[in-house]
């Protein structure tokens, strides 16, 4: 299958977050990207259920369709600024389950996989967000939950993949990490369109490590936590 489209992902609700800001921004980003004709208008949206099992059942098939660029969004509830994630680590947490009440069986996401996967697109994306009025900062810790797991899986593809953590969205007109005078969702989505355009125009492809068995397919039940 030819690689040509833009894939935008966000996450659905989970305990404590009935409306996930990443899904809200992802939907607006996808709509704006189509309007601007990015990837020839072939922009695909994927809202992932907040459970480890969604990685093989939802994310893997979407990646198999051959996107040119993948832009992933997640919410960081305690963050004050937008965070551009520079790497994903081959680590999972067994302390806190996903929204279905399951946890990873092992501490490694991929048995025998590299300790980390780095995003070649991160430096360019950070600069682009700042130029468009977003007070973004670099981050080298995407966590040990679904955001990190999805990012680690995406970075195995050998195409430009970027994960951006967003803070809870303030109401329009209130202080926040976004451009003053614009609605928060609109401001962030517009800046992310610029990121996607830059990545599509000048893709920075990183080497794809050999894929191994994905750990999130093997989960065990546990009590639901509000930490994801």
ChimeraX attribute file (.defattr): number of C-alpha atoms within 10 A of each C-alpha:
attribute: neighborCount
match mode: 1-to-1
recipient: residues
	/A:1	7
	/A:2	8
	/A:3	12
	/A:4	16
	/A:5	20
	/A:6	27
	/A:7	24
	/A:8	25
	/A:9	26
	/A:10	26
	/A:11	24
	/A:12	20
	/A:13	17
	/A:14	20
	/A:15	15
	/A:16	12
	/A:17	13
	/A:18	9
	/A:19	13
	/A:20	19
	/A:21	24
	/A:22	27
	/A:23	23
	/A:24	18
	/A:25	26
	/A:26	26
	/A:27	21
	/A:28	18
	/A:29	27
	/A:30	25
	/A:31	18
	/A:32	19
	/A:33	26
	/A:34	18
	/A:35	12
	/A:36	13
	/A:37	13
	/A:38	20
	/A:39	20
	/A:40	13
	/A:41	16
	/A:42	15
	/A:43	22
	/A:44	18
	/A:45	18
	/A:46	19
	/A:47	20
	/A:48	21
	/A:49	20
	/A:50	21
	/A:51	22
	/A:52	27
	/A:53	22
	/A:54	16
	/A:55	23
	/A:56	16
	/A:57	12
	/A:58	14
	/A:59	19
	/A:60	14
	/A:61	11
	/A:62	18
	/A:63	16
	/A:64	11
	/A:65	14
	/A:66	18
	/A:67	24
	/A:68	21
	/A:69	27
	/A:70	27
	/A:71	24
	/A:72	23
	/A:73	25
	/A:74	25
	/A:75	23
	/A:76	21
	/A:77	17
	/A:78	9
	/A:79	13
	/A:80	15
	/A:81	19
	/A:82	25
	/A:83	24
	/A:84	26
	/A:85	26
	/A:86	21
	/A:87	21
	/A:88	26
	/A:89	22
	/A:90	21
	/A:91	21
	/A:92	23
	/A:93	19
	/A:94	18
	/A:95	12
	/A:96	20
	/A:97	25
	/A:98	28
	/A:99	21
	/A:100	18
	/A:101	16
	/A:102	22
	/A:103	27
	/A:104	26
	/A:105	17
	/A:106	16
	/A:107	15
	/A:108	21
	/A:109	30
	/A:110	21
	/A:111	14
	/A:112	12
	/A:113	19
	/A:114	17
	/A:115	13
	/A:116	13
	/A:117	22
	/A:118	20
	/A:119	25
	/A:120	20
	/A:121	25
	/A:122	24
	/A:123	13
	/A:124	14
	/A:125	25
	/A:126	22
	/A:127	14
	/A:128	20
	/A:129	23
	/A:130	15
	/A:131	13
	/A:132	17
	/A:133	15
	/A:134	22
	/A:135	17
	/A:136	23
	/A:137	14
	/A:138	16
	/A:139	15
	/A:140	13
	/A:141	14
	/A:142	24
	/A:143	17
	/A:144	21
	/A:145	23
	/A:146	26
	/A:147	24
	/A:148	23
	/A:149	25
	/A:150	23
	/A:151	26
	/A:152	28
	/A:153	22
	/A:154	26
	/A:155	26
	/A:156	20
	/A:157	21
	/A:158	15
	/A:159	24
	/A:160	24
	/A:161	29
	/A:162	27
	/A:163	30
	/A:164	28
	/A:165	22
	/A:166	24
	/A:167	20
	/A:168	20
	/A:169	22
	/A:170	14
	/A:171	11
	/A:172	15
	/A:173	12
	/A:174	13
	/A:175	12
	/A:176	19
	/A:177	21
	/A:178	27
	/A:179	19
	/A:180	15
	/A:181	11
	/A:182	12
	/A:183	16
	/A:184	23
	/A:185	21
	/A:186	17
	/A:187	20
	/A:188	25
	/A:189	21
	/A:190	19
	/A:191	22
	/A:192	25
	/A:193	23
	/A:194	18
	/A:195	23
	/A:196	26
	/A:197	19
	/A:198	15
	/A:199	25
	/A:200	19
	/A:201	11
	/A:202	11
	/A:203	17
	/A:204	17
	/A:205	18
	/A:206	18
	/A:207	13
	/A:208	13
	/A:209	13
	/A:210	10
	/A:211	14
	/A:212	13
	/A:213	12
	/A:214	16
	/A:215	23
	/A:216	24
	/A:217	16
	/A:218	15
	/A:219	19
	/A:220	12
	/A:221	13
	/A:222	16
	/A:223	13
	/A:224	17
	/A:225	17
	/A:226	12
	/A:227	14
	/A:228	22
